[in-house]
């Protein structure tokens, strides 16, 4: 079988590694023993074997069990929150915040990448050093050629990236090993010849005896068998494969794409950082290569990059294992073209907006064809290039039929070159749901950006905030958002803060999109304060309707008259005594669809949940609380405050108390609410989703 993308124990970028030139020595702090630290919970172990065993038992198996039972999303969110709030991550965030504070305006992204990514010159030096050591140790076996691929070769390496190496062992003479146990355990499909199987075992044996490499561990049963080890002098983890030359070809394309424009390089690296912090990349999740493929597809939808089918036109065929890896990014007509005034931050924002609400369930992402293809329509009869490639792979395999692409998975992202390979095939359904939630959260953060917004704070929030996390910069953003329309809210920046031990609180500030929608719906209103007042009134009314229509709550007013509040210069708004007897918030979803508005989708969920739970004692609750909607006197923000009716501190509630669960879901309900859908005609609100049909 041709090896598709080398999904080895760790995620790799798959690429031909351009030569990594030796560089002038650069002082760089070497990482700690990276391959003995759990990639999920960050626990340290004495050896790589213990670490891998822990990850398999403690994480991979648990994820599979959760997937079969249909759960896992809540636990994923909690695990990510715990990870981001860990001591290491908080220290990293502090360093990043301080580094951005020293940057000139507009250079915040460069400051982040300099801090969290590897220096290219240092990487070149490190690889040359490792290459020399490998050649020295393996010289006893014969001539070997060493090629880097993945993140090190495509200049997308993060601080803790492994070094991926394809080792051409075709010149190592075969040795009759009989049917030894180790020989039999090797994957026979990945290691097509006896020479490859023998070379794998001999390389493994040499590295075990070498004083230059430690923690040597062979993963034999994987689809692409690899040898993991650590270079003693540099501390870098290394993954060696000898059976997947196509990984170099993919890296060649990614490397040239990265070199074509600095903004593409920054976009890819930042999204890798985001995915790493959100714990999207890993076993039973998405691979780095899958994420990069999604970025390639996004660039095609922005008309920045042509489809791979177009890039292969009039190019000499370059066949590797039955797949044509030719492309041309050098010609003027094929070179990626990003509009002059579009920054990397703009690309990041538009990436999240594009995939927000994307229908992964029914569609296939195809960078080769450069378009979304409904899964039900993708057949060999309709797509000629797919049919031809299936034949060439079958021919390479000496008559063994090529396997069709796995369209039955919860997510389908077609490889850019290998058309029968779904690079998202390892994604489990709960992890796909979690990925969609992360996209939605990131899109919400980006949706609050304006020309006056502090870019550094937004990028920091993207890297270190997830669903349900507090927003420490919200008050500052309120002022920044409202400055363009002449609002002076700085004097009230201290208002609206509530003691978290006494109440549960959530804050809202008007986004630029909200204010534009208000102005469009009320063209005769030109006064900035009047527009802000309309925004507050709409959200106040929407919150009341959500409580009644979505959650079937009983509301009793507990208010001071509005006129008296104005005289006392107090915050405006309403307070209600809320009560509910049926849990209509657990397992509620917030995805967006083309067929329904957000409000219609939520009402549909309410009807289904109520029909199922009305007579079910497992969902019977006794929820009683006071919910206050408070509007600042200058209409610049809204705070939602939930407290206990007897005045007891909210800290007295357990983590699983129905009130806490309701508030977390209600907060998400408000965050995902689209004001534009409710106040403007449908034809104006559907445009942003049409690119995803």
Secondary structure, 3 states (H helix, E strand, C coil): CCCCCCCCCCCCCCCCCCCCCCCCCCCCCCCCCHHHECCCCCCECCCHHHHHHHHHHHHHHHHHHHHHHCCCHHHHHHHHHHHHCCHHHHHHHHHHHHHHHCCCCCCHHHHHHHHHECCHHHHHHHHHHHHHHHHHHHHHHCCCEEEEECHHHHCCCECCCCEEEEEECCCCCCCCCCCCHHHHHCCCCCCCCHHHHHHHHHHHHHHHHCCCEEEEEEECCCCCCEEEEEECCCCCEEEEECCCCHHHHHHHHHHHHHHHCHHHHHHHHHHHHHHHHCCCECCCCECHHHHHHHHHHHHHHCCCCCCHHHHCCCCCCCEECCEECCCCCCCCCCCCCCCCCCCHHHHHHHHHHHHCCCCCCCEEEECCCCEEEEHHHCCCCCCHHHHHHHHHHHHHCCCCCCCCCCCCCCCEEECCCCCCCECCCCCCHHHHHHHHHHHHHHHHHHHCCCCCCCHHHHHHHHHHCCCCCCCCCHHHHHHHHHHCCCCCCHHHCCCCCCCCCCCEEEEECCCHHHHHHHHHHCCCCCCHHHHHHHHHHHHHHHHHHHHHHHCCCEEEECCCCHHHHHHCCCCEEEEEEEEEEECCCCCCCCCCCCCCCHHHHHHHHHHHHHHHHCCCHHHEEEEEEEEEEEECCCCCCEEEEEECCCCCCHHHCCCCCHHHHHHHHHHHHHHCCCHHHHHCCHHHHCHHHHHHC
